[in-house]
Amino acid sequence: VCGSDLWSYRNPDIEKGHQNSGHEAIGIVEEIGEGITTVKPGDFVIAPFTHGCGECDACRAGYDGTCDRHVGNNWSDG
């Protein structure tokens, strides 16, 4: 659970439909497309709030939140 999942509880003035529901996710893969090679059905996966290309210097160093190829900030925005 992300702290932003709790925003609607902390601030009841947030209009319905205009609240951030968090930006991290966990789950079990149910289906994959034919081009997917890194996960399979049944895998447990975690989606962090930042994301990167996985290939630039920052990503290879483990800093995907500062991905060199990401334009603007690196927040998934829900």
N, CA, C, O and CB atoms as a CASP TS submission, in Angstrom:
PFRMAT TS
TARGET T0000
AUTHOR 0000-0000-0000
METHOD Language model
MODEL 1
PARENT N/A
ATOM      1  N   VAL     1       0.859  -1.179   0.000  1.00  0.00           N
ATOM      2  CA  VAL     1       0.000   0.000   0.000  1.00  0.00           C
ATOM      3  C   VAL     1       0.893   1.227   0.000  1.00  0.00           C
ATOM      4  O   VAL     1       1.827   1.323   0.797  1.00  0.00           O
ATOM      5  CB  VAL     1      -0.971   0.006   1.228  1.00  0.00           C
ATOM      6  N   CYS     2       0.615   2.142  -0.873  1.00  0.00           N
ATOM      7  CA  CYS     2       1.334   3.403  -0.942  1.00  0.00           C
ATOM      8  C   CYS     2       0.663   4.414  -0.032  1.00  0.00           C
ATOM      9  O   CYS     2      -0.549   4.348   0.172  1.00  0.00           O
ATOM     10  CB  CYS     2       1.396   3.926  -2.389  1.00  0.00           C
ATOM     11  N   GLY     3       1.417   5.341   0.514  1.00  0.00           N
ATOM     12  CA  GLY     3       0.838   6.390   1.350  1.00  0.00           C
ATOM     13  C   GLY     3      -0.228   7.188   0.624  1.00  0.00           C
ATOM     14  O   GLY     3      -1.181   7.657   1.246  1.00  0.00           O
ATOM     15  N   SER     4      -0.077   7.351  -0.694  1.00  0.00           N
ATOM     16  CA  SER     4      -1.088   8.119  -1.427  1.00  0.00           C
ATOM     17  C   SER     4      -2.399   7.348  -1.570  1.00  0.00           C
ATOM     18  O   SER     4      -3.423   7.938  -1.916  1.00  0.00           O
ATOM     19  CB  SER     4      -0.560   8.496  -2.806  1.00  0.00           C
ATOM     20  N   ASP     5      -2.384   6.034  -1.308  1.00  0.00           N
ATOM     21  CA  ASP     5      -3.637   5.282  -1.279  1.00  0.00           C
ATOM     22  C   ASP     5      -4.531   5.777  -0.151  1.00  0.00           C
ATOM     23  O   ASP     5      -5.745   5.574  -0.177  1.00  0.00           O
ATOM     24  CB  ASP     5      -3.363   3.780  -1.120  1.00  0.00           C
ATOM     25  N   LEU     6      -3.940   6.412   0.820  1.00  0.00           N
ATOM     26  CA  LEU     6      -4.680   6.858   2.001  1.00  0.00           C
ATOM     27  C   LEU     6      -5.103   8.320   1.928  1.00  0.00           C
ATOM     28  O   LEU     6      -5.709   8.821   2.875  1.00  0.00           O
ATOM     29  CB  LEU     6      -3.847   6.644   3.232  1.00  0.00           C
ATOM     30  N   TRP     7      -4.801   9.028   0.823  1.00  0.00           N
ATOM     31  CA  TRP     7      -5.126  10.451   0.727  1.00  0.00           C
ATOM     32  C   TRP     7      -6.604  10.726   0.948  1.00  0.00           C
ATOM     33  O   TRP     7      -6.964  11.686   1.630  1.00  0.00           O
ATOM     34  CB  TRP     7      -4.710  10.986  -0.621  1.00  0.00           C
ATOM     35  N   SER     8      -7.449   9.902   0.385  1.00  0.00           N
ATOM     36  CA  SER     8      -8.886  10.169   0.525  1.00  0.00           C
ATOM     37  C   SER     8      -9.342  10.019   1.974  1.00  0.00           C
ATOM     38  O   SER     8     -10.335  10.625   2.376  1.00  0.00           O
ATOM     39  CB  SER     8      -9.694   9.225  -0.376  1.00  0.00           C
ATOM     40  N   TYR     9      -8.632   9.227   2.750  1.00  0.00           N
ATOM     41  CA  TYR     9      -8.977   9.093   4.174  1.00  0.00           C
ATOM     42  C   TYR     9      -8.468  10.285   4.976  1.00  0.00           C
ATOM     43  O   TYR     9      -9.098  10.711   5.944  1.00  0.00           O
ATOM     44  CB  TYR     9      -8.396   7.787   4.749  1.00  0.00           C
ATOM     45  N   ARG    10      -7.325  10.816   4.565  1.00  0.00           N
ATOM     46  CA  ARG    10      -6.736  11.951   5.280  1.00  0.00           C
ATOM     47  C   ARG    10      -7.406  13.263   4.908  1.00  0.00           C
ATOM     48  O   ARG    10      -7.419  14.199   5.707  1.00  0.00           O
ATOM     49  CB  ARG    10      -5.247  12.039   4.993  1.00  0.00           C
ATOM     50  N   ASN    11      -7.965  13.342   3.699  1.00  0.00           N
ATOM     51  CA  ASN    11      -8.556  14.596   3.237  1.00  0.00           C
ATOM     52  C   ASN    11      -9.919  14.312   2.612  1.00  0.00           C
ATOM     53  O   ASN    11      -9.998  14.053   1.411  1.00  0.00           O
ATOM     54  CB  ASN    11      -7.621  15.310   2.217  1.00  0.00           C
ATOM     55  N   PRO    12     -10.984  14.353   3.392  1.00  0.00           N
ATOM     56  CA  PRO    12     -12.310  14.037   2.859  1.00  0.00           C
ATOM     57  C   PRO    12     -12.827  15.056   1.841  1.00  0.00           C
ATOM     58  O   PRO    12     -13.861  14.822   1.216  1.00  0.00           O
ATOM     59  CB  PRO    12     -13.287  13.932   3.989  1.00  0.00           C
ATOM     60  N   ASP    13     -12.124  16.188   1.662  1.00  0.00           N
ATOM     61  CA  ASP    13     -12.560  17.201   0.708  1.00  0.00           C
ATOM     62  C   ASP    13     -12.154  16.872  -0.729  1.00  0.00           C
ATOM     63  O   ASP    13     -12.563  17.572  -1.656  1.00  0.00           O
ATOM     64  CB  ASP    13     -11.996  18.545   1.099  1.00  0.00           C
ATOM     65  N   ILE    14     -11.363  15.824  -0.929  1.00  0.00           N
ATOM     66  CA  ILE    14     -10.979  15.429  -2.289  1.00  0.00           C
ATOM     67  C   ILE    14     -12.229  14.939  -3.010  1.00  0.00           C
ATOM     68  O   ILE    14     -12.940  14.065  -2.516  1.00  0.00           O
ATOM     69  CB  ILE    14      -9.863  14.318  -2.274  1.00  0.00           C
ATOM     70  N   GLU    15     -12.489  15.511  -4.184  1.00  0.00           N
ATOM     71  CA  GLU    15     -13.686  15.146  -4.940  1.00  0.00           C
ATOM     72  C   GLU    15     -13.593  13.712  -5.453  1.00  0.00           C
ATOM     73  O   GLU    15     -12.527  13.261  -5.871  1.00  0.00           O
ATOM     74  CB  GLU    15     -13.894  16.113  -6.114  1.00  0.00           C
ATOM     75  N   LYS    16     -14.698  13.015  -5.416  1.00  0.00           N
ATOM     76  CA  LYS    16     -14.737  11.652  -5.927  1.00  0.00           C
ATOM     77  C   LYS    16     -14.320  11.662  -7.399  1.00  0.00           C
ATOM     78  O   LYS    16     -14.785  12.500  -8.171  1.00  0.00           O
ATOM     79  CB  LYS    16     -16.158  11.031  -5.752  1.00  0.00           C
ATOM     80  N   GLY    17     -13.457  10.746  -7.782  1.00  0.00           N
ATOM     81  CA  GLY    17     -12.973  10.671  -9.154  1.00  0.00           C
ATOM     82  C   GLY    17     -11.763  11.548  -9.412  1.00  0.00           C
ATOM     83  O   GLY    17     -11.193  11.502 -10.502  1.00  0.00           O
ATOM     84  N   HIS    18     -11.355  12.350  -8.430  1.00  0.00           N
ATOM     85  CA  HIS    18     -10.203  13.231  -8.592  1.00  0.00           C
ATOM     86  C   HIS    18      -9.158  12.941  -7.531  1.00  0.00           C
ATOM     87  O   HIS    18      -8.461  13.850  -7.082  1.00  0.00           O
ATOM     88  CB  HIS    18     -10.632  14.699  -8.526  1.00  0.00           C
ATOM     89  N   GLN    19      -9.045  11.716  -7.138  1.00  0.00           N
ATOM     90  CA  GLN    19      -8.075  11.379  -6.108  1.00  0.00           C
ATOM     91  C   GLN    19      -7.050  10.411  -6.667  1.00  0.00           C
ATOM     92  O   GLN    19      -7.356   9.584  -7.525  1.00  0.00           O
ATOM     93  CB  GLN    19      -8.770  10.780  -4.875  1.00  0.00           C
ATOM     94  N   ASN    20      -5.851  10.524  -6.177  1.00  0.00           N
ATOM     95  CA  ASN    20      -4.790   9.623  -6.579  1.00  0.00           C
ATOM     96  C   ASN    20      -4.992   8.313  -5.835  1.00  0.00           C
ATOM     97  O   ASN    20      -5.120   8.307  -4.611  1.00  0.00           O
ATOM     98  CB  ASN    20      -3.380  10.231  -6.295  1.00  0.00           C
ATOM     99  N   SER    21      -5.020   7.225  -6.552  1.00  0.00           N
ATOM    100  CA  SER    21      -5.240   5.932  -5.909  1.00  0.00           C
ATOM    101  C   SER    21      -3.937   5.189  -5.665  1.00  0.00           C
ATOM    102  O   SER    21      -3.930   3.969  -5.502  1.00  0.00           O
ATOM    103  CB  SER    21      -6.165   5.080  -6.753  1.00  0.00           C
ATOM    104  N   GLY    22      -2.862   5.912  -5.641  1.00  0.00           N
ATOM    105  CA  GLY    22      -1.565   5.270  -5.430  1.00  0.00           C
ATOM    106  C   GLY    22      -0.872   5.011  -6.746  1.00  0.00           C
ATOM    107  O   GLY    22      -1.465   5.146  -7.817  1.00  0.00           O
ATOM    108  N   HIS    23       0.363   4.645  -6.657  1.00  0.00           N
ATOM    109  CA  HIS    23       1.103   4.417  -7.885  1.00  0.00           C
ATOM    110  C   HIS    23       2.102   3.278  -7.759  1.00  0.00           C
ATOM    111  O   HIS    23       3.047   3.191  -8.543  1.00  0.00           O
ATOM    112  CB  HIS    23       1.815   5.674  -8.293  1.00  0.00           C
ATOM    113  N   GLU    24       1.907   2.427  -6.805  1.00  0.00           N
ATOM    114  CA  GLU    24       2.649   1.180  -6.743  1.00  0.00           C
ATOM    115  C   GLU    24       1.626   0.059  -6.796  1.00  0.00           C
ATOM    116  O   GLU    24       0.493   0.214  -6.342  1.00  0.00           O
ATOM    117  CB  GLU    24       3.543   1.091  -5.451  1.00  0.00           C
ATOM    118  N   ALA    25       2.028  -1.048  -7.344  1.00  0.00           N
ATOM    119  CA  ALA    25       1.083  -2.162  -7.446  1.00  0.00           C
ATOM    120  C   ALA    25       1.827  -3.476  -7.258  1.00  0.00           C
ATOM    121  O   ALA    25       3.016  -3.582  -7.556  1.00  0.00           O
ATOM    122  CB  ALA    25       0.343  -2.144  -8.813  1.00  0.00           C
ATOM    123  N   ILE    26       1.117  -4.462  -6.765  1.00  0.00           N
ATOM    124  CA  ILE    26       1.632  -5.818  -6.699  1.00  0.00           C
ATOM    125  C   ILE    26       0.544  -6.741  -7.227  1.00  0.00           C
ATOM    126  O   ILE    26      -0.634  -6.386  -7.190  1.00  0.00           O
ATOM    127  CB  ILE    26       2.061  -6.206  -5.240  1.00  0.00           C
ATOM    128  N   GLY    27       0.907  -7.886  -7.704  1.00  0.00           N
ATOM    129  CA  GLY    27      -0.105  -8.808  -8.177  1.00  0.00           C
ATOM    130  C   GLY    27       0.494 -10.082  -8.727  1.00  0.00           C
ATOM    131  O   GLY    27       1.708 -10.290  -8.707  1.00  0.00           O
ATOM    132  N   ILE    28      -0.384 -10.918  -9.214  1.00  0.00           N
ATOM    133  CA  ILE    28      -0.009 -12.182  -9.843  1.00  0.00           C
ATOM    134  C   ILE    28      -0.352 -12.070 -11.329  1.00  0.00           C
ATOM    135  O   ILE    28      -1.472 -11.700 -11.680  1.00  0.00           O
ATOM    136  CB  ILE    28      -0.745 -13.411  -9.169  1.00  0.00           C
ATOM    137  N   VAL    29       0.593 -12.384 -12.190  1.00  0.00           N
ATOM    138  CA  VAL    29       0.370 -12.324 -13.628  1.00  0.00           C
ATOM    139  C   VAL    29      -0.666 -13.389 -14.010  1.00  0.00           C
ATOM    140  O   VAL    29      -0.516 -14.566 -13.682  1.00  0.00           O
ATOM    141  CB  VAL    29       1.709 -12.534 -14.412  1.00  0.00           C
ATOM    142  N   GLU    30      -1.707 -12.954 -14.701  1.00  0.00           N
ATOM    143  CA  GLU    30      -2.744 -13.888 -15.156  1.00  0.00           C
ATOM    144  C   GLU    30      -2.566 -14.284 -16.614  1.00  0.00           C
ATOM    145  O   GLU    30      -2.735 -15.449 -16.974  1.00  0.00           O
ATOM    146  CB  GLU    30      -4.118 -13.276 -14.961  1.00  0.00           C
ATOM    147  N   GLU    31      -2.227 -13.318 -17.445  1.00  0.00           N
ATOM    148  CA  GLU    31      -2.065 -13.579 -18.875  1.00  0.00           C
ATOM    149  C   GLU    31      -0.888 -12.778 -19.388  1.00  0.00           C
ATOM    150  O   GLU    31      -0.518 -11.767 -18.791  1.00  0.00           O
ATOM    151  CB  GLU    31      -3.355 -13.229 -19.664  1.00  0.00           C
ATOM    152  N   ILE    32      -0.298 -13.213 -20.482  1.00  0.00           N
ATOM    153  CA  ILE    32       0.759 -12.453 -21.146  1.00  0.00           C
ATOM    154  C   ILE    32       0.513 -12.472 -22.647  1.00  0.00           C
ATOM    155  O   ILE    32      -0.137 -13.370 -23.182  1.00  0.00           O
ATOM    156  CB  ILE    32       2.165 -13.031 -20.807  1.00  0.00           C
ATOM    157  N   GLY    33       1.048 -11.465 -23.304  1.00  0.00           N
ATOM    158  CA  GLY    33       0.997 -11.433 -24.757  1.00  0.00           C
ATOM    159  C   GLY    33       2.151 -12.228 -25.336  1.00  0.00           C
ATOM    160  O   GLY    33       3.077 -12.598 -24.615  1.00  0.00           O
ATOM    161  N   GLU    34       2.103 -12.488 -26.610  1.00  0.00           N
ATOM    162  CA  GLU    34       3.114 -13.350 -27.223  1.00  0.00           C
ATOM    163  C   GLU    34       4.506 -12.735 -27.233  1.00  0.00           C
ATOM    164  O   GLU    34       5.494 -13.462 -27.342  1.00  0.00           O
ATOM    165  CB  GLU    34       2.710 -13.681 -28.627  1.00  0.00           C
ATOM    166  N   GLY    35       4.610 -11.400 -27.120  1.00  0.00           N
ATOM    167  CA  GLY    35       5.919 -10.753 -27.099  1.00  0.00           C
ATOM    168  C   GLY    35       6.532 -10.643 -25.714  1.00  0.00           C
ATOM    169  O   GLY    35       7.643 -10.128 -25.583  1.00  0.00           O
ATOM    170  N   ILE    36       5.860 -11.100 -24.690  1.00  0.00           N
ATOM    171  CA  ILE    36       6.345 -10.986 -23.313  1.00  0.00           C
ATOM    172  C   ILE    36       7.250 -12.168 -22.986  1.00  0.00           C
ATOM    173  O   ILE    36       6.851 -13.323 -23.132  1.00  0.00           O
ATOM    174  CB  ILE    36       5.161 -10.916 -22.312  1.00  0.00           C
ATOM    175  N   THR    37       8.472 -11.872 -22.544  1.00  0.00           N
ATOM    176  CA  THR    37       9.441 -12.938 -22.278  1.00  0.00           C
ATOM    177  C   THR    37       9.986 -12.942 -20.857  1.00  0.00           C
ATOM    178  O   THR    37      10.677 -13.883 -20.466  1.00  0.00           O
ATOM    179  CB  THR    37      10.578 -12.822 -23.230  1.00  0.00           C
ATOM    180  N   THR    38       9.686 -11.907 -20.078  1.00  0.00           N
ATOM    181  CA  THR    38      10.315 -11.797 -18.762  1.00  0.00           C
ATOM    182  C   THR    38       9.431 -12.238 -17.605  1.00  0.00           C
ATOM    183  O   THR    38       9.922 -12.392 -16.487  1.00  0.00           O
ATOM    184  CB  THR    38      10.740 -10.394 -18.535  1.00  0.00           C
ATOM    185  N   VAL    39       8.145 -12.445 -17.843  1.00  0.00           N
ATOM    186  CA  VAL    39       7.245 -12.953 -16.811  1.00  0.00           C
ATOM    187  C   VAL    39       6.338 -14.003 -17.425  1.00  0.00           C
ATOM    188  O   VAL    39       6.187 -14.080 -18.644  1.00  0.00           O
ATOM    189  CB  VAL    39       6.412 -11.807 -16.175  1.00  0.00           C
ATOM    190  N   LYS    40       5.734 -14.813 -16.559  1.00  0.00           N
ATOM    191  CA  LYS    40       4.812 -15.843 -17.042  1.00  0.00           C
ATOM    192  C   LYS    40       3.611 -15.896 -16.103  1.00  0.00           C
ATOM    193  O   LYS    40       3.703 -15.434 -14.966  1.00  0.00           O
ATOM    194  CB  LYS    40       5.515 -17.241 -17.132  1.00  0.00           C
ATOM    195  N   PRO    41       2.494 -16.445 -16.553  1.00  0.00           N
ATOM    196  CA  PRO    41       1.334 -16.562 -15.674  1.00  0.00           C
ATOM    197  C   PRO    41       1.718 -17.263 -14.364  1.00  0.00           C
ATOM    198  O   PRO    41       2.434 -18.265 -14.356  1.00  0.00           O
ATOM    199  CB  PRO    41       0.197 -17.333 -16.384  1.00  0.00           C
ATOM    200  N   GLY    42       1.222 -16.706 -13.272  1.00  0.00           N
ATOM    201  CA  GLY    42       1.535 -17.226 -11.944  1.00  0.00           C
ATOM    202  C   GLY    42       2.651 -16.483 -11.246  1.00  0.00           C
ATOM    203  O   GLY    42       2.816 -16.621 -10.034  1.00  0.00           O
ATOM    204  N   ASP    43       3.443 -15.680 -11.997  1.00  0.00           N
ATOM    205  CA  ASP    43       4.533 -14.913 -11.377  1.00  0.00           C
ATOM    206  C   ASP    43       3.977 -13.818 -10.484  1.00  0.00           C
ATOM    207  O   ASP    43       2.978 -13.181 -10.821  1.00  0.00           O
ATOM    208  CB  ASP    43       5.450 -14.302 -12.454  1.00  0.00           C
ATOM    209  N   PHE    44       4.619 -13.599  -9.352  1.00  0.00           N
ATOM    210  CA  PHE    44       4.333 -12.479  -8.464  1.00  0.00           C
ATOM    211  C   PHE    44       5.124 -11.291  -8.987  1.00  0.00           C
ATOM    212  O   PHE    44       6.330 -11.411  -9.203  1.00  0.00           O
ATOM    213  CB  PHE    44       4.698 -12.807  -6.963  1.00  0.00           C
ATOM    214  N   VAL    45       4.482 -10.151  -9.197  1.00  0.00           N
ATOM    215  CA  VAL    45       5.165  -8.978  -9.739  1.00  0.00           C
ATOM    216  C   VAL    45       4.928  -7.747  -8.867  1.00  0.00           C
ATOM    217  O   VAL    45       3.905  -7.628  -8.192  1.00  0.00           O
ATOM    218  CB  VAL    45       4.697  -8.705 -11.172  1.00  0.00           C
ATOM    219  N   ILE    46       5.883  -6.853  -8.901  1.00  0.00           N
ATOM    220  CA  ILE    46       5.813  -5.591  -8.182  1.00  0.00           C
ATOM    221  C   ILE    46       6.063  -4.475  -9.187  1.00  0.00           C
ATOM    222  O   ILE    46       7.036  -4.529  -9.939  1.00  0.00           O
ATOM    223  CB  ILE    46       6.845  -5.541  -7.002  1.00  0.00           C
ATOM    224  N   ALA    47       5.200  -3.466  -9.210  1.00  0.00           N
ATOM    225  CA  ALA    47       5.381  -2.301 -10.082  1.00  0.00           C
ATOM    226  C   ALA    47       5.680  -1.100  -9.195  1.00  0.00           C
ATOM    227  O   ALA    47       4.774  -0.599  -8.528  1.00  0.00           O
ATOM    228  CB  ALA    47       4.111  -2.044 -10.980  1.00  0.00           C
ATOM    229  N   PRO    48       6.919  -0.625  -9.167  1.00  0.00           N
ATOM    230  CA  PRO    48       7.265   0.523  -8.332  1.00  0.00           C
ATOM    231  C   PRO    48       6.714   1.822  -8.914  1.00  0.00           C
ATOM    232  O   PRO    48       6.244   1.850 -10.051  1.00  0.00           O
ATOM    233  CB  PRO    48       8.780   0.624  -8.173  1.00  0.00           C
ATOM    234  N   PHE    49       6.776   2.890  -8.133  1.00  0.00           N
ATOM    235  CA  PHE    49       6.218   4.155  -8.595  1.00  0.00           C
ATOM    236  C   PHE    49       7.101   4.849  -9.608  1.00  0.00           C
ATOM    237  O   PHE    49       6.635   5.749 -10.306  1.00  0.00           O
ATOM    238  CB  PHE    49       5.984   5.066  -7.433  1.00  0.00           C
ATOM    239  N   THR    50       8.343   4.466  -9.711  1.00  0.00           N
ATOM    240  CA  THR    50       9.201   5.020 -10.754  1.00  0.00           C
ATOM    241  C   THR    50       9.420   3.943 -11.805  1.00  0.00           C
ATOM    242  O   THR    50       9.177   2.761 -11.559  1.00  0.00           O
ATOM    243  CB  THR    50      10.564   5.525 -10.170  1.00  0.00           C
ATOM    244  N   HIS    51       9.867   4.351 -12.942  1.00  0.00           N
ATOM    245  CA  HIS    51      10.117   3.394 -14.008  1.00  0.00           C
ATOM    246  C   HIS    51      11.247   3.923 -14.873  1.00  0.00           C
ATOM    247  O   HIS    51      11.455   5.132 -14.971  1.00  0.00           O
ATOM    248  CB  HIS    51       8.839   3.141 -14.853  1.00  0.00           C
ATOM    249  N   GLY    52      11.959   3.028 -15.486  1.00  0.00           N
ATOM    250  CA  GLY    52      13.079   3.430 -16.328  1.00  0.00           C
ATOM    251  C   GLY    52      13.206   2.514 -17.526  1.00  0.00           C
ATOM    252  O   GLY    52      12.479   1.531 -17.663  1.00  0.00           O
ATOM    253  N   CYS    53      14.141   2.855 -18.386  1.00  0.00           N
ATOM    254  CA  CYS    53      14.343   2.094 -19.616  1.00  0.00           C
ATOM    255  C   CYS    53      15.104   0.799 -19.358  1.00  0.00           C
ATOM    256  O   CYS    53      14.990  -0.157 -20.125  1.00  0.00           O
ATOM    257  CB  CYS    53      15.089   2.937 -20.639  1.00  0.00           C
ATOM    258  N   GLY    54      15.879   0.768 -18.279  1.00  0.00           N
ATOM    259  CA  GLY    54      16.666  -0.414 -17.953  1.00  0.00           C
ATOM    260  C   GLY    54      17.996  -0.490 -18.673  1.00  0.00           C
ATOM    261  O   GLY    54      18.773  -1.419 -18.448  1.00  0.00           O
ATOM    262  N   GLU    55      18.270   0.480 -19.543  1.00  0.00           N
ATOM    263  CA  GLU    55      19.482   0.412 -20.361  1.00  0.00           C
ATOM    264  C   GLU    55      20.437   1.584 -20.176  1.00  0.00           C
ATOM    265  O   GLU    55      21.630   1.442 -20.444  1.00  0.00           O
ATOM    266  CB  GLU    55      19.102   0.327 -21.791  1.00  0.00           C
ATOM    267  N   CYS    56      19.950   2.735 -19.726  1.00  0.00           N
ATOM    268  CA  CYS    56      20.825   3.910 -19.600  1.00  0.00           C
ATOM    269  C   CYS    56      21.746   3.747 -18.383  1.00  0.00           C
ATOM    270  O   CYS    56      21.594   2.803 -17.607  1.00  0.00           O
ATOM    271  CB  CYS    56      19.979   5.218 -19.472  1.00  0.00           C
ATOM    272  N   ASP    57      22.692   4.665 -18.225  1.00  0.00           N
ATOM    273  CA  ASP    57      23.651   4.592 -17.112  1.00  0.00           C
ATOM    274  C   ASP    57      22.946   4.582 -15.760  1.00  0.00           C
ATOM    275  O   ASP    57      23.299   3.794 -14.883  1.00  0.00           O
ATOM    276  CB  ASP    57      24.628   5.769 -17.175  1.00  0.00           C
ATOM    277  N   ALA    58      21.946   5.459 -15.585  1.00  0.00           N
ATOM    278  CA  ALA    58      21.242   5.543 -14.299  1.00  0.00           C
ATOM    279  C   ALA    58      20.517   4.236 -13.991  1.00  0.00           C
ATOM    280  O   ALA    58      20.614   3.727 -12.874  1.00  0.00           O
ATOM    281  CB  ALA    58      20.240   6.715 -14.307  1.00  0.00           C
ATOM    282  N   CYS    59      19.803   3.693 -14.952  1.00  0.00           N
ATOM    283  CA  CYS    59      19.064   2.436 -14.738  1.00  0.00           C
ATOM    284  C   CYS    59      20.006   1.282 -14.438  1.00  0.00           C
ATOM    285  O   CYS    59      19.758   0.496 -13.524  1.00  0.00           O
ATOM    286  CB  CYS    59      18.210   2.098 -15.965  1.00  0.00           C
ATOM    287  N   ARG    60      21.080   1.178 -15.200  1.00  0.00           N
ATOM    288  CA  ARG    60      22.026   0.079 -14.966  1.00  0.00           C
ATOM    289  C   ARG    60      22.690   0.196 -13.604  1.00  0.00           C
ATOM    290  O   ARG    60      23.125  -0.806 -13.036  1.00  0.00           O
ATOM    291  CB  ARG    60      23.092   0.052 -16.059  1.00  0.00           C
ATOM    292  N   ALA    61      22.772   1.413 -13.076  1.00  0.00           N
ATOM    293  CA  ALA    61      23.347   1.617 -11.743  1.00  0.00           C
ATOM    294  C   ALA    61      22.310   1.404 -10.643  1.00  0.00           C
ATOM    295  O   ALA    61      22.633   1.494  -9.458  1.00  0.00           O
ATOM    296  CB  ALA    61      23.940   3.022 -11.633  1.00  0.00           C
ATOM    297  N   GLY    62      21.059   1.121 -11.032  1.00  0.00           N
ATOM    298  CA  GLY    62      20.015   0.865 -10.046  1.00  0.00           C
ATOM    299  C   GLY    62      19.182   2.079  -9.682  1.00  0.00           C
ATOM    300  O   GLY    62      18.432   2.046  -8.707  1.00  0.00           O
ATOM    301  N   TYR    63      19.304   3.156 -10.458  1.00  0.00           N
ATOM    302  CA  TYR    63      18.572   4.394 -10.171  1.00  0.00           C
ATOM    303  C   TYR    63      17.519   4.666 -11.247  1.00  0.00           C
ATOM    304  O   TYR    63      17.585   5.683 -11.937  1.00  0.00           O
ATOM    305  CB  TYR    63      19.546   5.585 -10.069  1.00  0.00           C
ATOM    306  N   ASP    64      16.545   3.756 -11.393  1.00  0.00           N
ATOM    307  CA  ASP    64      15.552   3.943 -12.441  1.00  0.00           C
ATOM    308  C   ASP    64      14.701   5.185 -12.216  1.00  0.00           C
ATOM    309  O   ASP    64      14.097   5.688 -13.164  1.00  0.00           O
ATOM    310  CB  ASP    64      14.665   2.728 -12.531  1.00  0.00           C
ATOM    311  N   GLY    65      14.638   5.693 -10.993  1.00  0.00           N
ATOM    312  CA  GLY    65      13.897   6.921 -10.718  1.00  0.00           C
ATOM    313  C   GLY    65      14.514   8.147 -11.358  1.00  0.00           C
ATOM    314  O   GLY    65      13.866   9.189 -11.463  1.00  0.00           O
ATOM    315  N   THR    66      15.758   8.033 -11.785  1.00  0.00           N
ATOM    316  CA  THR    66      16.426   9.139 -12.476  1.00  0.00           C
ATOM    317  C   THR    66      16.852   8.713 -13.882  1.00  0.00           C
ATOM    318  O   THR    66      17.886   9.147 -14.387  1.00  0.00           O
ATOM    319  CB  THR    66      17.651   9.622 -11.669  1.00  0.00           C
ATOM    320  N   CYS    67      16.044   7.861 -14.500  1.00  0.00           N
ATOM    321  CA  CYS    67      16.321   7.363 -15.846  1.00  0.00           C
ATOM    322  C   CYS    67      16.694   8.516 -16.781  1.00  0.00           C
ATOM    323  O   CYS    67      15.985   9.518 -16.866  1.00  0.00           O
ATOM    324  CB  CYS    67      15.101   6.598 -16.400  1.00  0.00           C
ATOM    325  N   ASP    68      17.815   8.354 -17.475  1.00  0.00           N
ATOM    326  CA  ASP    68      18.292   9.392 -18.399  1.00  0.00           C
ATOM    327  C   ASP    68      17.354   9.600 -19.583  1.00  0.00           C
ATOM    328  O   ASP    68      17.384  10.661 -20.207  1.00  0.00           O
ATOM    329  CB  ASP    68      19.674   9.035 -18.909  1.00  0.00           C
ATOM    330  N   ARG    69      16.534   8.624 -19.900  1.00  0.00           N
ATOM    331  CA  ARG    69      15.652   8.718 -21.069  1.00  0.00           C
ATOM    332  C   ARG    69      14.239   9.165 -20.724  1.00  0.00           C
ATOM    333  O   ARG    69      13.397   9.304 -21.611  1.00  0.00           O
ATOM    334  CB  ARG    69      15.592   7.391 -21.767  1.00  0.00           C
ATOM    335  N   HIS    70      13.977   9.389 -19.447  1.00  0.00           N
ATOM    336  CA  HIS    70      12.630   9.777 -19.051  1.00  0.00           C
ATOM    337  C   HIS    70      12.472  11.298 -19.116  1.00  0.00           C
ATOM    338  O   HIS    70      13.248  12.033 -18.506  1.00  0.00           O
ATOM    339  CB  HIS    70      12.317   9.262 -17.633  1.00  0.00           C
ATOM    340  N   VAL    71      11.486  11.752 -19.841  1.00  0.00           N
ATOM    341  CA  VAL    71      11.244  13.192 -19.991  1.00  0.00           C
ATOM    342  C   VAL    71      10.375  13.666 -18.825  1.00  0.00           C
ATOM    343  O   VAL    71       9.387  13.017 -18.483  1.00  0.00           O
ATOM    344  CB  VAL    71      10.556  13.513 -21.369  1.00  0.00           C
ATOM    345  N   GLY    72      10.742  14.791 -18.219  1.00  0.00           N
ATOM    346  CA  GLY    72       9.951  15.331 -17.102  1.00  0.00           C
ATOM    347  C   GLY    72      10.212  14.570 -15.830  1.00  0.00           C
ATOM    348  O   GLY    72      11.272  13.964 -15.667  1.00  0.00           O
ATOM    349  N   ASN    73       9.232  14.597 -14.904  1.00  0.00           N
ATOM    350  CA  ASN    73       9.433  13.843 -13.666  1.00  0.00           C
ATOM    351  C   ASN    73       9.156  12.361 -13.930  1.00  0.00           C
ATOM    352  O   ASN    73       8.677  11.995 -15.003  1.00  0.00           O
ATOM    353  CB  ASN    73       8.512  14.386 -12.524  1.00  0.00           C
ATOM    354  N   ASN    74       9.450  11.539 -12.975  1.00  0.00           N
ATOM    355  CA  ASN    74       9.320  10.103 -13.194  1.00  0.00           C
ATOM    356  C   ASN    74       8.256   9.497 -12.276  1.00  0.00           C
ATOM    357  O   ASN    74       8.481   8.455 -11.661  1.00  0.00           O
ATOM    358  CB  ASN    74      10.668   9.410 -12.969  1.00  0.00           C
ATOM    359  N   TRP    75       7.105  10.149 -12.188  1.00  0.00           N
ATOM    360  CA  TRP    75       6.021   9.636 -11.389  1.00  0.00           C
ATOM    361  C   TRP    75       4.982   9.040 -12.316  1.00  0.00           C
ATOM    362  O   TRP    75       4.660   9.620 -13.353  1.00  0.00           O
ATOM    363  CB  TRP    75       5.413  10.735 -10.501  1.00  0.00           C
ATOM    364  N   SER    76       4.456   7.880 -11.944  1.00  0.00           N
ATOM    365  CA  SER    76       3.474   7.204 -12.794  1.00  0.00           C
ATOM    366  C   SER    76       2.107   7.845 -12.734  1.00  0.00           C
ATOM    367  O   SER    76       1.288   7.589 -13.616  1.00  0.00           O
ATOM    368  CB  SER    76       3.361   5.762 -12.405  1.00  0.00           C
ATOM    369  N   ASP    77       1.815   8.673 -11.727  1.00  0.00           N
ATOM    370  CA  ASP    77       0.567   9.398 -11.583  1.00  0.00           C
ATOM    371  C   ASP    77      -0.639   8.474 -11.517  1.00  0.00           C
ATOM    372  O   ASP    77      -1.631   8.656 -12.223  1.00  0.00           O
ATOM    373  CB  ASP    77       0.405  10.363 -12.719  1.00  0.00           C
ATOM    374  N   GLY    78      -0.522   7.472 -10.644  1.00  0.00           N
ATOM    375  CA  GLY    78      -1.662   6.583 -10.443  1.00  0.00           C
ATOM    376  C   GLY    78      -1.643   5.452 -11.412  1.00  0.00           C
ATOM    377  O   GLY    78      -2.533   4.602 -11.386  1.00  0.00           O
TER
END
